[in-house]
Amino acid sequence: MNEKKCETILNKYNEEKGSIISILQDVQESFGYIPEDVVFWFAEKLNIPASNFFGVTTFYAQFYLKPRGKHIITACCGTACHVKGAEPIINRMRAELGIAEGEDTTTDGQFTLEKLACIGACSIAPVLIVNKKVYGGMSPNKASRMLKEYEKSSPR
Ligand code: FES
């Protein structure tokens, strides 16, 4: 844990009278996710039960309790994408990236693969978003080629 980073956030919180949400936003911004030991550190410093922090992190989808990959792949699993073959694409990417069952991030921290409901681009289904760039009309082979491009740009 980086105590200096935590103290900077705590000072800001004390000066601006922020909320638990604003602390968590700052923690995520600073650490890339919400580390458990950081939550306990703030809970102790502010005399607020840690469960209050964890309650907020689990309620809002914007908070991540585990480190995320350098590249974020979002696979749409809405109806149109599902019908047009989202599942085989996801399975192929999981296999090629070696993401274990029940996990969403590669062990080397390069890729996070997450699923989302309809992203509103059904006309180009099946859709993937990689680092905020939208890829339409995907197939397992196209997804595989796309992954290789990202792997080339940051070798594992
Ligand atoms: S279902 Fe995938 S974009 Fe709408």
Backbone and ligand atoms as CSV (ligand in chain L), in Angstrom:
chain,resi,resn,atom,element,x,y,z
A,1,MET,N,N,0.847,-1.202,0.000
A,1,MET,CA,C,0.000,0.000,0.000
A,1,MET,C,C,0.884,1.254,0.000
A,2,ASN,N,N,0.478,2.244,-0.743
A,2,ASN,CA,C,1.227,3.492,-0.814
A,2,ASN,C,C,0.549,4.513,0.101
A,3,GLU,N,N,1.111,4.642,1.322
A,3,GLU,CA,C,0.479,5.486,2.333
A,3,GLU,C,C,0.468,6.967,1.941
A,4,LYS,N,N,1.493,7.367,1.186
A,4,LYS,CA,C,1.567,8.768,0.768
A,4,LYS,C,C,0.378,9.135,-0.116
A,5,LYS,N,N,0.062,8.227,-1.044
A,5,LYS,CA,C,-1.092,8.463,-1.921
A,5,LYS,C,C,-2.363,8.571,-1.085
A,6,CYS,N,N,-2.483,7.688,-0.088
A,6,CYS,CA,C,-3.688,7.688,0.759
A,6,CYS,C,C,-3.784,9.002,1.536
A,7,GLU,N,N,-2.640,9.460,2.060
A,7,GLU,CA,C,-2.671,10.693,2.850
A,7,GLU,C,C,-3.063,11.897,2.003
A,8,THR,N,N,-2.612,11.909,0.766
A,8,THR,CA,C,-2.985,13.007,-0.138
A,8,THR,C,C,-4.508,13.032,-0.305
A,9,ILE,N,N,-5.089,11.854,-0.497
A,9,ILE,CA,C,-6.547,11.773,-0.676
A,9,ILE,C,C,-7.265,12.156,0.616
A,10,LEU,N,N,-6.717,11.698,1.749
A,10,LEU,CA,C,-7.339,12.003,3.044
A,10,LEU,C,C,-7.325,13.514,3.309
A,11,ASN,N,N,-6.206,14.172,2.996
A,11,ASN,CA,C,-6.126,15.625,3.206
A,11,ASN,C,C,-7.152,16.358,2.356
A,12,LYS,N,N,-7.278,15.896,1.120
A,12,LYS,CA,C,-8.263,16.520,0.224
A,12,LYS,C,C,-9.672,16.324,0.783
A,13,TYR,N,N,-9.925,15.125,1.270
A,13,TYR,CA,C,-11.242,14.803,1.830
A,13,TYR,C,C,-11.541,15.704,3.033
A,14,ASN,N,N,-10.541,15.864,3.914
A,14,ASN,CA,C,-10.744,16.689,5.108
A,14,ASN,C,C,-10.953,18.158,4.763
A,15,GLU,N,N,-10.220,18.628,3.745
A,15,GLU,CA,C,-10.344,20.042,3.362
A,15,GLU,C,C,-11.666,20.337,2.672
A,16,GLU,N,N,-12.067,19.410,1.796
A,16,GLU,CA,C,-13.261,19.677,0.986
A,16,GLU,C,C,-14.516,19.008,1.521
A,17,LYS,N,N,-14.377,18.310,2.627
A,17,LYS,CA,C,-15.512,17.575,3.202
A,17,LYS,C,C,-16.214,16.704,2.146
A,18,GLY,N,N,-15.432,15.840,1.556
A,18,GLY,CA,C,-15.976,14.956,0.519
A,18,GLY,C,C,-16.763,13.801,1.098
A,19,SER,N,N,-17.237,12.932,0.246
A,19,SER,CA,C,-18.026,11.783,0.676
A,19,SER,C,C,-17.219,10.501,0.477
A,20,ILE,N,N,-17.772,9.395,0.943
A,20,ILE,CA,C,-17.129,8.099,0.728
A,20,ILE,C,C,-16.936,7.882,-0.769
A,21,ILE,N,N,-17.937,8.269,-1.549
A,21,ILE,CA,C,-17.845,8.076,-3.001
A,21,ILE,C,C,-16.655,8.851,-3.570
A,22,SER,N,N,-16.494,10.098,-3.120
A,22,SER,CA,C,-15.381,10.869,-3.693
A,22,SER,C,C,-14.033,10.290,-3.266
A,23,ILE,N,N,-13.943,9.741,-2.055
A,23,ILE,CA,C,-12.695,9.078,-1.642
A,23,ILE,C,C,-12.430,7.889,-2.557
A,24,LEU,N,N,-13.472,7.064,-2.759
A,24,LEU,CA,C,-13.291,5.867,-3.584
A,24,LEU,C,C,-12.913,6.226,-5.021
A,25,GLN,N,N,-13.519,7.309,-5.530
A,25,GLN,CA,C,-13.158,7.744,-6.891
A,25,GLN,C,C,-11.678,8.120,-6.951
A,26,ASP,N,N,-11.232,8.849,-5.928
A,26,ASP,CA,C,-9.823,9.258,-5.901
A,26,ASP,C,C,-8.897,8.053,-5.736
A,27,VAL,N,N,-9.311,7.092,-4.901
A,27,VAL,CA,C,-8.495,5.886,-4.703
A,27,VAL,C,C,-8.371,5.137,-6.027
A,28,GLN,N,N,-9.500,4.984,-6.711
A,28,GLN,CA,C,-9.464,4.245,-7.981
A,28,GLN,C,C,-8.606,4.958,-9.026
A,29,GLU,N,N,-8.731,6.271,-9.033
A,29,GLU,CA,C,-7.936,7.079,-9.972
A,29,GLU,C,C,-6.440,6.903,-9.684
A,30,SER,N,N,-6.126,6.872,-8.401
A,30,SER,CA,C,-4.738,6.815,-7.985
A,30,SER,C,C,-4.127,5.408,-8.100
A,31,PHE,N,N,-4.903,4.375,-7.731
A,31,PHE,CA,C,-4.370,3.006,-7.708
A,31,PHE,C,C,-4.804,2.174,-8.917
A,32,GLY,N,N,-5.801,2.647,-9.660
A,32,GLY,CA,C,-6.304,1.876,-10.800
A,32,GLY,C,C,-7.435,0.937,-10.417
A,33,TYR,N,N,-7.619,0.731,-9.129
A,33,TYR,CA,C,-8.717,-0.073,-8.587
A,33,TYR,C,C,-8.808,0.257,-7.102
A,34,ILE,N,N,-9.684,-0.453,-6.375
A,34,ILE,CA,C,-9.841,-0.160,-4.943
A,34,ILE,C,C,-9.193,-1.296,-4.138
A,35,PRO,N,N,-7.940,-1.122,-3.733
A,35,PRO,CA,C,-7.305,-2.186,-2.949
A,35,PRO,C,C,-7.959,-2.316,-1.564
A,36,GLU,N,N,-8.093,-3.565,-1.117
A,36,GLU,CA,C,-8.764,-3.830,0.161
A,36,GLU,C,C,-8.033,-3.167,1.330
A,37,ASP,N,N,-6.697,-3.240,1.336
A,37,ASP,CA,C,-5.962,-2.666,2.477
A,37,ASP,C,C,-6.117,-1.141,2.534
A,38,VAL,N,N,-6.330,-0.524,1.375
A,38,VAL,CA,C,-6.546,0.931,1.350
A,38,VAL,C,C,-7.898,1.269,1.973
A,39,VAL,N,N,-8.893,0.453,1.687
A,39,VAL,CA,C,-10.216,0.669,2.292
A,39,VAL,C,C,-10.102,0.592,3.811
A,40,PHE,N,N,-9.389,-0.429,4.311
A,40,PHE,CA,C,-9.256,-0.568,5.769
A,40,PHE,C,C,-8.475,0.605,6.362
A,41,TRP,N,N,-7.518,1.123,5.617
A,41,TRP,CA,C,-6.739,2.279,6.075
A,41,TRP,C,C,-7.662,3.492,6.264
A,42,PHE,N,N,-8.490,3.768,5.264
A,42,PHE,CA,C,-9.418,4.906,5.357
A,42,PHE,C,C,-10.468,4.679,6.443
A,43,ALA,N,N,-10.931,3.453,6.560
A,43,ALA,CA,C,-11.944,3.144,7.576
A,43,ALA,C,C,-11.405,3.480,8.967
A,44,GLU,N,N,-10.139,3.114,9.190
A,44,GLU,CA,C,-9.533,3.367,10.496
A,44,GLU,C,C,-9.301,4.861,10.709
A,45,LYS,N,N,-8.757,5.526,9.715
A,45,LYS,CA,C,-8.449,6.955,9.843
A,45,LYS,C,C,-9.715,7.787,10.070
A,46,LEU,N,N,-10.785,7.400,9.410
A,46,LEU,CA,C,-12.011,8.216,9.474
A,46,LEU,C,C,-13.030,7.674,10.467
A,47,ASN,N,N,-12.667,6.542,11.087
A,47,ASN,CA,C,-13.576,5.910,12.038
A,47,ASN,C,C,-14.960,5.630,11.414
A,48,ILE,N,N,-14.896,5.128,10.195
A,48,ILE,CA,C,-16.109,4.740,9.465
A,48,ILE,C,C,-15.979,3.228,9.217
A,49,PRO,N,N,-17.016,2.432,9.476
A,49,PRO,CA,C,-16.874,0.988,9.237
A,49,PRO,C,C,-16.479,0.692,7.788
A,50,ALA,N,N,-15.528,-0.243,7.619
A,50,ALA,CA,C,-15.078,-0.611,6.266
A,50,ALA,C,C,-16.261,-1.099,5.432
A,51,SER,N,N,-17.248,-1.697,6.098
A,51,SER,CA,C,-18.413,-2.227,5.364
A,51,SER,C,C,-19.157,-1.108,4.626
A,52,ASN,N,N,-19.089,0.126,5.155
A,52,ASN,CA,C,-19.727,1.248,4.440
A,52,ASN,C,C,-19.034,1.487,3.096
A,53,PHE,N,N,-17.704,1.382,3.103
A,53,PHE,CA,C,-16.958,1.566,1.848
A,53,PHE,C,C,-17.272,0.430,0.877
A,54,PHE,N,N,-17.214,-0.808,1.396
A,54,PHE,CA,C,-17.451,-1.948,0.501
A,54,PHE,C,C,-18.885,-1.939,-0.027
A,55,GLY,N,N,-19.821,-1.447,0.802
A,55,GLY,CA,C,-21.218,-1.342,0.350
A,55,GLY,C,C,-21.320,-0.455,-0.880
A,56,VAL,N,N,-20.589,0.664,-0.848
A,56,VAL,CA,C,-20.615,1.599,-1.987
A,56,VAL,C,C,-19.932,0.969,-3.205
A,57,THR,N,N,-18.806,0.297,-2.981
A,57,THR,CA,C,-18.081,-0.278,-4.133
A,57,THR,C,C,-18.899,-1.354,-4.829
A,58,THR,N,N,-19.681,-2.086,-4.065
A,58,THR,CA,C,-20.456,-3.149,-4.724
A,58,THR,C,C,-21.742,-2.600,-5.347
A,59,PHE,N,N,-22.199,-1.448,-4.859
A,59,PHE,CA,C,-23.441,-0.868,-5.422
A,59,PHE,C,C,-23.173,-0.202,-6.776
A,60,TYR,N,N,-22.056,0.477,-6.890
A,60,TYR,CA,C,-21.763,1.212,-8.131
A,60,TYR,C,C,-20.829,0.409,-9.036
A,61,ALA,N,N,-21.277,0.207,-10.273
A,61,ALA,CA,C,-20.490,-0.596,-11.220
A,61,ALA,C,C,-19.178,0.088,-11.600
A,62,GLN,N,N,-19.053,1.387,-11.309
A,62,GLN,CA,C,-17.842,2.117,-11.701
A,62,GLN,C,C,-16.618,1.730,-10.866
A,63,PHE,N,N,-16.845,1.040,-9.734
A,63,PHE,CA,C,-15.713,0.702,-8.869
A,63,PHE,C,C,-15.235,-0.726,-9.090
A,64,TYR,N,N,-13.896,-0.894,-9.075
A,64,TYR,CA,C,-13.312,-2.213,-9.305
A,64,TYR,C,C,-12.474,-2.622,-8.101
A,65,LEU,N,N,-12.761,-3.801,-7.573
A,65,LEU,CA,C,-12.041,-4.271,-6.394
A,65,LEU,C,C,-10.801,-5.096,-6.760
A,66,LYS,N,N,-10.652,-5.351,-8.043
A,66,LYS,CA,C,-9.472,-6.100,-8.478
A,66,LYS,C,C,-8.737,-5.272,-9.540
A,67,PRO,N,N,-7.421,-5.446,-9.659
A,67,PRO,CA,C,-6.697,-4.703,-10.700
A,67,PRO,C,C,-7.245,-5.041,-12.078
A,68,ARG,N,N,-7.267,-4.059,-12.958
A,68,ARG,CA,C,-7.765,-4.275,-14.318
A,68,ARG,C,C,-6.599,-4.281,-15.296
A,69,GLY,N,N,-6.852,-4.871,-16.445
A,69,GLY,CA,C,-5.804,-4.982,-17.446
A,69,GLY,C,C,-5.471,-3.647,-18.084
A,70,LYS,N,N,-4.320,-3.641,-18.748
A,70,LYS,CA,C,-3.894,-2.443,-19.470
A,70,LYS,C,C,-4.857,-2.175,-20.636
A,71,HIS,N,N,-5.314,-3.253,-21.289
A,71,HIS,CA,C,-6.289,-3.140,-22.368
A,71,HIS,C,C,-7.635,-3.674,-21.871
A,72,ILE,N,N,-8.667,-2.861,-22.020
A,72,ILE,CA,C,-10.000,-3.281,-21.569
A,72,ILE,C,C,-10.836,-3.665,-22.790
A,73,ILE,N,N,-11.221,-4.934,-22.849
A,73,ILE,CA,C,-12.063,-5.416,-23.942
A,73,ILE,C,C,-13.471,-5.602,-23.391
A,74,THR,N,N,-14.417,-4.915,-23.991
A,74,THR,CA,C,-15.807,-5.073,-23.576
A,74,THR,C,C,-16.559,-5.768,-24.695
A,75,ALA,N,N,-17.146,-6.912,-24.381
A,75,ALA,CA,C,-17.912,-7.667,-25.378
A,75,ALA,C,C,-19.389,-7.442,-25.117
A,76,CYS,N,N,-20.092,-6.978,-26.140
A,76,CYS,CA,C,-21.528,-6.775,-25.978
A,76,CYS,C,C,-22.231,-8.133,-25.988
A,77,CYS,N,N,-23.113,-8.315,-25.044
A,77,CYS,CA,C,-23.880,-9.567,-24.947
A,77,CYS,C,C,-25.364,-9.296,-25.029
A,78,GLY,N,N,-25.744,-8.163,-25.608
A,78,GLY,CA,C,-27.162,-7.869,-25.809
A,78,GLY,C,C,-27.760,-8.849,-26.810
A,79,THR,N,N,-29.068,-8.762,-27.016
A,79,THR,CA,C,-29.757,-9.749,-27.847
A,79,THR,C,C,-29.199,-9.815,-29.270
A,80,ALA,N,N,-29.041,-8.665,-29.926
A,80,ALA,CA,C,-28.572,-8.664,-31.318
A,80,ALA,C,C,-27.181,-9.282,-31.414
A,81,CYS,N,N,-26.303,-8.919,-30.514
A,81,CYS,CA,C,-24.940,-9.456,-30.544
A,81,CYS,C,C,-24.943,-10.944,-30.207
A,82,HIS,N,N,-25.790,-11.327,-29.265
A,82,HIS,CA,C,-25.883,-12.739,-28.884
A,82,HIS,C,C,-26.323,-13.579,-30.084
A,83,VAL,N,N,-27.390,-13.097,-30.765
A,83,VAL,CA,C,-27.931,-13.817,-31.922
A,83,VAL,C,C,-26.883,-13.929,-33.028
A,84,LYS,N,N,-26.066,-12.888,-33.167
A,84,LYS,CA,C,-25.069,-12.894,-34.248
A,84,LYS,C,C,-23.727,-13.500,-33.827
A,85,GLY,N,N,-23.719,-14.162,-32.669
A,85,GLY,CA,C,-22.517,-14.954,-32.333
A,85,GLY,C,C,-21.538,-14.343,-31.358
A,86,ALA,N,N,-22.020,-13.568,-30.383
A,86,ALA,CA,C,-21.095,-12.981,-29.399
A,86,ALA,C,C,-20.373,-14.064,-28.584
A,87,GLU,N,N,-21.090,-15.122,-28.229
A,87,GLU,CA,C,-20.522,-16.129,-27.327
A,87,GLU,C,C,-19.283,-16.829,-27.907
A,88,PRO,N,N,-19.341,-17.319,-29.165
A,88,PRO,CA,C,-18.120,-17.935,-29.717
A,88,PRO,C,C,-16.940,-16.963,-29.773
A,89,ILE,N,N,-17.231,-15.673,-29.993
A,89,ILE,CA,C,-16.153,-14.667,-30.029
A,89,ILE,C,C,-15.521,-14.558,-28.642
A,90,ILE,N,N,-16.373,-14.471,-27.633
A,90,ILE,CA,C,-15.876,-14.342,-26.251
A,90,ILE,C,C,-15.072,-15.587,-25.862
A,91,ASN,N,N,-15.613,-16.765,-26.215
A,91,ASN,CA,C,-14.912,-18.012,-25.867
A,91,ASN,C,C,-13.535,-18.067,-26.527
A,92,ARG,N,N,-13.477,-17.638,-27.777
A,92,ARG,CA,C,-12.196,-17.659,-28.499
A,92,ARG,C,C,-11.200,-16.711,-27.827
A,93,MET,N,N,-11.669,-15.512,-27.472
A,93,MET,CA,C,-10.758,-14.543,-26.853
A,93,MET,C,C,-10.287,-15.051,-25.489
A,94,ARG,N,N,-11.194,-15.622,-24.714
A,94,ARG,CA,C,-10.813,-16.156,-23.392
A,94,ARG,C,C,-9.729,-17.226,-23.551
A,95,ALA,N,N,-9.952,-18.097,-24.541
A,95,ALA,CA,C,-8.996,-19.189,-24.763
A,95,ALA,C,C,-7.644,-18.622,-25.210
A,96,GLU,N,N,-7.667,-17.695,-26.147
A,96,GLU,CA,C,-6.391,-17.162,-26.665
A,96,GLU,C,C,-5.649,-16.329,-25.629
A,97,LEU,N,N,-6.404,-15.634,-24.801
A,97,LEU,CA,C,-5.760,-14.814,-23.770
A,97,LEU,C,C,-5.381,-15.653,-22.545
A,98,GLY,N,N,-5.965,-16.843,-22.452
A,98,GLY,CA,C,-5.680,-17.709,-21.307
A,98,GLY,C,C,-6.301,-17.188,-20.028
A,99,ILE,N,N,-7.494,-16.617,-20.152
A,99,ILE,CA,C,-8.173,-16.116,-18.953
A,99,ILE,C,C,-8.899,-17.282,-18.286
A,100,ALA,N,N,-8.554,-17.523,-17.032
A,100,ALA,CA,C,-9.108,-18.667,-16.309
A,100,ALA,C,C,-10.606,-18.487,-16.041
A,101,GLU,N,N,-11.279,-19.613,-15.847
A,101,GLU,CA,C,-12.707,-19.607,-15.529
A,101,GLU,C,C,-12.939,-18.777,-14.257
A,102,GLY,N,N,-13.934,-17.936,-14.277
A,102,GLY,CA,C,-14.253,-17.130,-13.099
A,102,GLY,C,C,-13.407,-15.868,-12.991
A,103,GLU,N,N,-12.425,-15.705,-13.890
A,103,GLU,CA,C,-11.582,-14.503,-13.882
A,103,GLU,C,C,-11.931,-13.634,-15.081
A,104,ASP,N,N,-11.503,-12.382,-15.064
A,104,ASP,CA,C,-11.736,-11.553,-16.240
A,104,ASP,C,C,-10.461,-10.853,-16.720
A,105,THR,N,N,-9.358,-11.086,-16.008
A,105,THR,CA,C,-8.107,-10.405,-16.368
A,105,THR,C,C,-6.981,-11.415,-16.521
A,106,THR,N,N,-6.126,-11.194,-17.529
A,106,THR,CA,C,-4.985,-12.095,-17.729
A,106,THR,C,C,-4.008,-11.956,-16.550
A,107,THR,N,N,-3.289,-13.021,-16.269
A,107,THR,CA,C,-2.397,-13.006,-15.096
A,107,THR,C,C,-1.271,-11.980,-15.244
A,108,ASP,N,N,-0.929,-11.627,-16.496
A,108,ASP,CA,C,0.124,-10.629,-16.672
A,108,ASP,C,C,-0.424,-9.198,-16.639
A,109,GLY,N,N,-1.737,-9.063,-16.401
A,109,GLY,CA,C,-2.314,-7.727,-16.276
A,109,GLY,C,C,-2.439,-6.964,-17.586
A,110,GLN,N,N,-2.312,-7.650,-18.704
A,110,GLN,CA,C,-2.395,-6.959,-19.997
A,110,GLN,C,C,-3.838,-6.733,-20.459
A,111,PHE,N,N,-4.711,-7.746,-20.266
A,111,PHE,CA,C,-6.064,-7.655,-20.806
A,111,PHE,C,C,-7.134,-7.960,-19.753
A,112,THR,N,N,-8.191,-7.159,-19.789
A,112,THR,CA,C,-9.400,-7.482,-19.032
A,112,THR,C,C,-10.509,-7.664,-20.051
A,113,LEU,N,N,-11.228,-8.763,-19.935
A,113,LEU,CA,C,-12.343,-9.034,-20.845
A,113,LEU,C,C,-13.626,-9.008,-20.029
A,114,GLU,N,N,-14.500,-8.068,-20.350
A,114,GLU,CA,C,-15.752,-7.963,-19.598
A,114,GLU,C,C,-16.937,-7.969,-20.558
A,115,LYS,N,N,-18.085,-8.335,-20.009
A,115,LYS,CA,C,-19.299,-8.386,-20.830
A,115,LYS,C,C,-20.211,-7.236,-20.436
A,116,LEU,N,N,-20.967,-6.766,-21.410
A,116,LEU,CA,C,-21.893,-5.667,-21.147
A,116,LEU,C,C,-23.191,-5.940,-21.900
A,117,ALA,N,N,-24.286,-5.404,-21.402
A,117,ALA,CA,C,-25.542,-5.512,-22.140
A,117,ALA,C,C,-25.466,-4.545,-23.317
A,118,CYS,N,N,-26.482,-4.521,-24.139
A,118,CYS,CA,C,-26.491,-3.729,-25.379
A,118,CYS,C,C,-25.840,-2.350,-25.219
A,119,ILE,N,N,-24.917,-2.065,-26.125
A,119,ILE,CA,C,-24.236,-0.766,-26.069
A,119,ILE,C,C,-24.814,0.204,-27.095
A,120,GLY,N,N,-25.914,-0.211,-27.731
A,120,GLY,CA,C,-26.608,0.691,-28.647
A,120,GLY,C,C,-26.050,0.742,-30.050
A,121,ALA,N,N,-25.311,-0.284,-30.444
A,121,ALA,CA,C,-24.760,-0.311,-31.808
A,121,ALA,C,C,-25.187,-1.609,-32.497
A,122,CYS,N,N,-26.452,-1.997,-32.293
A,122,CYS,CA,C,-26.943,-3.303,-32.759
A,122,CYS,C,C,-26.780,-3.492,-34.270
A,123,SER,N,N,-26.827,-2.389,-35.026
A,123,SER,CA,C,-26.754,-2.516,-36.489
A,123,SER,C,C,-25.404,-3.060,-36.944
A,124,ILE,N,N,-24.378,-2.973,-36.085
A,124,ILE,CA,C,-23.065,-3.509,-36.472
A,124,ILE,C,C,-22.681,-4.705,-35.592
A,125,ALA,N,N,-23.702,-5.367,-35.027
A,125,ALA,CA,C,-23.459,-6.543,-34.172
A,125,ALA,C,C,-22.769,-7.654,-34.963
A,126,PRO,N,N,-21.973,-8.468,-34.299
A,126,PRO,CA,C,-21.581,-8.401,-32.886
A,126,PRO,C,C,-20.453,-7.380,-32.658
A,127,VAL,N,N,-20.546,-6.731,-31.512
A,127,VAL,CA,C,-19.686,-5.573,-31.247
A,127,VAL,C,C,-18.724,-5.826,-30.075
A,128,LEU,N,N,-17.499,-5.351,-30.269
A,128,LEU,CA,C,-16.525,-5.335,-29.173
A,128,LEU,C,C,-16.045,-3.895,-29.012
A,129,ILE,N,N,-15.693,-3.527,-27.806
A,129,ILE,CA,C,-15.045,-2.233,-27.584
A,129,ILE,C,C,-13.694,-2.534,-26.941
A,130,VAL,N,N,-12.650,-2.018,-27.539
A,130,VAL,CA,C,-11.321,-2.216,-26.956
A,130,VAL,C,C,-10.737,-0.841,-26.692
A,131,ASN,N,N,-10.426,-0.595,-25.440
A,131,ASN,CA,C,-9.885,0.705,-25.029
A,131,ASN,C,C,-10.713,1.848,-25.630
A,132,LYS,N,N,-12.019,1.720,-25.555
A,132,LYS,CA,C,-12.992,2.731,-26.008
A,132,LYS,C,C,-13.148,2.801,-27.539
A,133,LYS,N,N,-12.417,1.982,-28.281
A,133,LYS,CA,C,-12.590,1.953,-29.731
A,133,LYS,C,C,-13.598,0.849,-30.075
A,134,VAL,N,N,-14.574,1.178,-30.936
A,134,VAL,CA,C,-15.652,0.236,-31.246
A,134,VAL,C,C,-15.301,-0.596,-32.484
A,135,TYR,N,N,-15.487,-1.910,-32.368
A,135,TYR,CA,C,-15.273,-2.833,-33.478
A,135,TYR,C,C,-16.588,-3.538,-33.780
A,136,GLY,N,N,-17.124,-3.336,-34.993
A,136,GLY,CA,C,-18.385,-3.975,-35.366
A,136,GLY,C,C,-18.166,-5.144,-36.297
A,137,GLY,N,N,-19.240,-5.919,-36.499
A,137,GLY,CA,C,-19.193,-7.054,-37.422
A,137,GLY,C,C,-18.098,-8.047,-37.078
A,138,MET,N,N,-17.922,-8.310,-35.798
A,138,MET,CA,C,-16.821,-9.178,-35.378
A,138,MET,C,C,-17.144,-10.650,-35.579
A,139,SER,N,N,-16.086,-11.439,-35.648
A,139,SER,CA,C,-16.182,-12.900,-35.718
A,139,SER,C,C,-15.034,-13.421,-34.853
A,140,PRO,N,N,-15.034,-14.717,-34.528
A,140,PRO,CA,C,-13.895,-15.230,-33.742
A,140,PRO,C,C,-12.552,-14.955,-34.426
A,141,ASN,N,N,-12.492,-15.135,-35.756
A,141,ASN,CA,C,-11.214,-14.899,-36.452
A,141,ASN,C,C,-10.799,-13.429,-36.429
A,142,LYS,N,N,-11.788,-12.537,-36.647
A,142,LYS,CA,C,-11.463,-11.098,-36.608
A,142,LYS,C,C,-11.004,-10.702,-35.206
A,143,ALA,N,N,-11.678,-11.238,-34.197
A,143,ALA,CA,C,-11.312,-10.911,-32.809
A,143,ALA,C,C,-9.893,-11.396,-32.531
A,144,SER,N,N,-9.575,-12.572,-33.034
A,144,SER,CA,C,-8.250,-13.138,-32.834
A,144,SER,C,C,-7.174,-12.240,-33.472
A,145,ARG,N,N,-7.463,-11.787,-34.700
A,145,ARG,CA,C,-6.496,-10.903,-35.378
A,145,ARG,C,C,-6.340,-9.589,-34.610
A,146,MET,N,N,-7.478,-9.070,-34.135
A,146,MET,CA,C,-7.447,-7.817,-33.388
A,146,MET,C,C,-6.596,-7.968,-32.109
A,147,LEU,N,N,-6.764,-9.099,-31.419
A,147,LEU,CA,C,-5.978,-9.338,-30.203
A,147,LEU,C,C,-4.482,-9.346,-30.521
A,148,LYS,N,N,-4.142,-9.971,-31.643
A,148,LYS,CA,C,-2.721,-10.049,-32.013
A,148,LYS,C,C,-2.140,-8.654,-32.239
A,149,GLU,N,N,-2.953,-7.767,-32.821
A,149,GLU,CA,C,-2.494,-6.389,-33.027
A,149,GLU,C,C,-2.192,-5.717,-31.685
A,150,TYR,N,N,-3.099,-5.898,-30.723
A,150,TYR,CA,C,-2.878,-5.284,-29.399
A,150,TYR,C,C,-1.684,-5.932,-28.707
A,151,GLU,N,N,-1.533,-7.245,-28.892
A,151,GLU,CA,C,-0.396,-7.918,-28.263
A,151,GLU,C,C,0.920,-7.431,-28.867
A,152,LYS,N,N,0.872,-7.144,-30.175
A,152,LYS,CA,C,2.075,-6.643,-30.838
A,152,LYS,C,C,2.465,-5.270,-30.273
A,153,SER,N,N,1.433,-4.447,-30.008
A,153,SER,CA,C,1.707,-3.092,-29.523
A,153,SER,C,C,2.226,-3.101,-28.080
A,154,SER,N,N,1.902,-4.144,-27.308
A,154,SER,CA,C,2.464,-4.243,-25.960
A,154,SER,C,C,2.699,-5.719,-25.668
A,155,PRO,N,N,3.881,-6.226,-26.076
A,155,PRO,CA,C,4.196,-7.651,-25.918
A,155,PRO,C,C,4.066,-8.114,-24.479
A,156,ARG,N,N,3.580,-9.361,-24.307
A,156,ARG,CA,C,3.360,-9.892,-22.960
A,156,ARG,C,C,4.611,-10.522,-22.391
L,1,FES,S1,S,-27.008,-5.952,-28.669
L,1,FES,FE1,FE,-24.928,-5.518,-28.972
L,1,FES,S2,S,-24.986,-3.465,-29.576
L,1,FES,FE2,FE,-27.039,-3.890,-29.171
